[in-house]
Structure formats: C-alpha cells, structure tokens
Amino acid sequence: MSAERPAPEPRSAYRHFRTMTTRWKDNDVFGHVNNVEYYSFFDTLICAHMMESDVFHFDRGDTIAFVKQSSCNYFAPIAFPDTVTGGLRVEHIGNSAVRWGIGLFRNDEDMSSAGGYFLHVFVERETHKPVPALPAPLRAVLQPLCVDSAATP
C-alpha cells in the first residue's frame, strides 16, 4: 500500500496570506532555513491570524488551543534573506478541533516550498478539556478560510 506523495501547491489553494521575513539565524550549516523554523512560520501564521480576528484571546479567553498533531513536507529550500509568504486555509472544522492547511512560498514564487498542517484542539483554559463546541464568533472567522465546505458542519 502506498500513500500519495505530497506535492507543492499553488497560492490559489490558500485563502489568507501573511508575509514573514527570514533571519540570519534561521539558516543552518547547509545554507538554507533549518527544518524546525518552518514550524515557527506555521505557528506565527496561525496565531497572528487568530489574534487579528479578535475572537480568540490566547492570554485571557476561556478557550485556548493546543496543537495535537502537525506535519510539514519540504519541496524546495528557503534561505536568508528570502521573504516567506505563508498561505493559510481551514481543511476541517469539528466540534472542538480545526485542521489548518499551510503553504510557505519563497519570495514571489507561485508554488509552495513547503506545506503541512496543524491540528488545533480548542480546550477550556481551566480544565484543559475539549470545548463541546467552538464559539460561534470563532467559527464565523474560520468559515471563510474553508476549502471544503462539505467538511464543516
């Protein structure tokens, strides 16, 4: 049994974008951004979008998000001083979880240099138990980012 090999995707596969800069320290001895930094780009892209939406407050809200699962596939190198554009989409909205799809694009390239996902589970801040349902204002912010409306309730 063989799984389909992940492939680069075009910018058009994503719904929201944020430009981020690479830093000198991001490069490793091989002359490109170290693999662990890609997850930092993922996290920055999602957290910035959530904070700017003003419906989710990491520091004071009753609901917080934990990364339950993540993955990254690397297609082409990114290196300092490249600019990274992060593409974001929502691949699935559940009762208490959201699967974010992420693409990272080098400079003005149309095809992703890396792609992956974060699976966030939204939990009650005090108990760390999954919320029974995502708050309606949060769901409303997520819906426009959905790529498959059939996958969302």
C-alpha positions as CSV (number, residue, x, y, z in Angstrom):
1,M,0.0,0.0,0.0
2,S,1.4,3.4,-1.0
3,A,0.2,6.8,0.1
4,E,0.1,9.6,-2.4
5,R,3.3,11.7,-2.2
6,P,2.7,15.3,-1.1
7,A,3.4,17.8,-3.8
8,P,3.8,21.6,-3.9
9,E,0.6,23.6,-4.3
10,P,-0.1,27.0,-5.9
11,R,-1.0,30.1,-3.9
12,S,-4.6,29.8,-5.2
13,A,-5.0,26.7,-2.9
14,Y,-5.0,29.1,0.1
15,R,-7.4,31.7,1.4
16,H,-5.3,34.0,3.7
17,F,-1.7,35.2,3.4
18,R,0.9,36.8,5.6
19,T,4.4,37.9,4.7
20,M,7.2,37.0,7.1
21,T,11.0,37.6,6.9
22,T,13.7,35.0,7.3
23,R,16.5,35.8,9.7
24,W,20.2,35.1,9.5
25,K,19.9,32.7,12.4
26,D,17.2,30.6,10.5
27,N,19.9,29.2,8.2
28,D,21.7,26.1,9.1
29,V,25.1,24.8,8.1
30,F,23.6,23.5,4.8
31,G,22.8,27.1,3.7
32,H,19.0,27.0,4.0
33,V,16.4,27.6,6.6
34,N,16.5,24.8,9.1
35,N,13.5,22.4,9.2
36,V,12.4,23.4,12.7
37,E,12.0,27.1,11.6
38,Y,9.2,26.0,9.2
39,Y,7.0,25.1,12.2
40,S,7.7,28.6,13.7
41,F,6.4,30.1,10.4
42,F,3.3,27.9,10.7
43,D,2.7,28.9,14.3
44,T,3.2,32.6,13.5
45,L,0.9,32.5,10.6
46,I,-2.0,30.9,12.5
47,C,-1.5,32.8,15.8
48,A,-1.3,36.2,14.0
49,H,-4.5,35.5,12.1
50,M,-6.3,34.4,15.2
51,M,-5.2,37.4,17.2
52,E,-6.1,39.8,14.4
53,S,-9.5,38.3,14.2
54,D,-10.2,39.5,17.7
55,V,-12.4,36.5,18.5
56,F,-9.8,34.4,20.2
57,H,-7.6,35.6,23.0
58,F,-4.6,33.4,24.0
59,D,-3.9,35.4,27.1
60,R,-7.3,35.9,28.6
61,G,-10.0,33.9,26.9
62,D,-11.9,31.0,28.4
63,T,-10.8,28.8,25.4
64,I,-7.2,28.1,24.4
65,A,-5.8,25.9,21.6
66,F,-3.4,23.0,21.8
67,V,-1.5,21.6,18.8
68,K,-2.5,17.9,18.8
69,Q,-0.8,17.0,15.6
70,S,1.4,18.6,12.9
71,S,3.2,17.8,9.8
72,C,5.5,19.5,7.3
73,N,6.6,18.5,3.8
74,Y,9.6,20.2,2.2
75,F,9.7,20.8,-1.5
76,A,12.3,23.5,-2.2
77,P,14.8,25.3,0.0
78,I,14.2,28.7,1.6
79,A,17.2,30.7,2.8
80,F,18.0,34.0,4.4
81,P,17.4,36.7,3.1
82,D,14.3,35.3,1.4
83,T,10.8,36.6,2.2
84,V,8.3,33.9,3.1
85,T,4.6,34.3,2.4
86,G,2.5,31.9,4.4
87,G,-0.7,30.7,2.9
88,L,-3.5,29.6,5.3
89,R,-6.7,27.6,4.8
90,V,-9.0,25.6,7.0
91,E,-9.3,22.0,5.9
92,H,-11.8,20.8,8.6
93,I,-13.8,22.3,11.4
94,G,-15.0,19.9,14.0
95,N,-16.8,20.4,17.3
96,S,-13.6,21.3,19.2
97,A,-10.9,20.9,16.6
98,V,-9.6,22.7,13.5
99,R,-7.2,21.4,10.9
100,W,-5.3,24.2,9.3
101,G,-3.5,23.8,6.0
102,I,-0.4,25.8,5.5
103,G,1.8,26.6,2.5
104,L,5.1,28.5,2.6
105,F,6.1,30.4,-0.5
106,R,9.6,31.7,-1.2
107,N,9.7,35.3,-2.4
108,D,7.2,35.7,-5.3
109,E,7.1,32.0,-6.3
110,D,3.6,30.6,-7.1
111,M,4.3,27.0,-5.9
112,S,4.9,26.2,-2.3
113,S,8.4,25.5,-1.0
114,A,6.8,23.7,2.0
115,G,3.4,22.6,3.0
116,G,1.7,21.0,6.0
117,Y,-0.9,21.2,8.7
118,F,-1.6,21.9,12.3
119,L,-4.5,20.2,14.1
120,H,-5.6,22.5,16.9
121,V,-7.9,21.3,19.7
122,F,-9.7,24.0,21.5
123,V,-9.9,23.4,25.2
124,E,-11.2,25.1,28.3
125,R,-8.4,27.1,29.8
126,E,-9.0,25.9,33.4
127,T,-9.7,22.2,32.8
128,H,-7.8,21.6,29.5
129,K,-10.8,19.5,28.4
130,P,-12.1,20.0,24.8
131,V,-14.8,22.5,24.4
132,P,-18.2,20.9,23.5
133,A,-18.5,23.4,20.5
134,L,-16.3,26.1,19.0
135,P,-17.7,29.5,19.9
136,A,-19.9,30.9,17.1
137,P,-17.7,34.1,16.5
138,L,-14.6,31.9,16.1
139,R,-16.4,29.6,13.7
140,A,-17.5,32.6,11.7
141,V,-13.9,33.7,11.3
142,L,-12.8,30.2,10.3
143,Q,-15.6,29.6,7.7
144,P,-14.2,31.9,5.0
145,L,-10.9,30.0,5.1
146,C,-12.5,26.7,4.5
147,V,-11.5,24.9,1.3
148,D,-14.1,22.1,1.5
149,S,-17.5,23.4,2.8
150,A,-18.8,19.8,2.9
151,A,-16.2,19.0,5.6
152,T,-17.7,21.6,8.0
153,P,-20.9,21.3,9.9
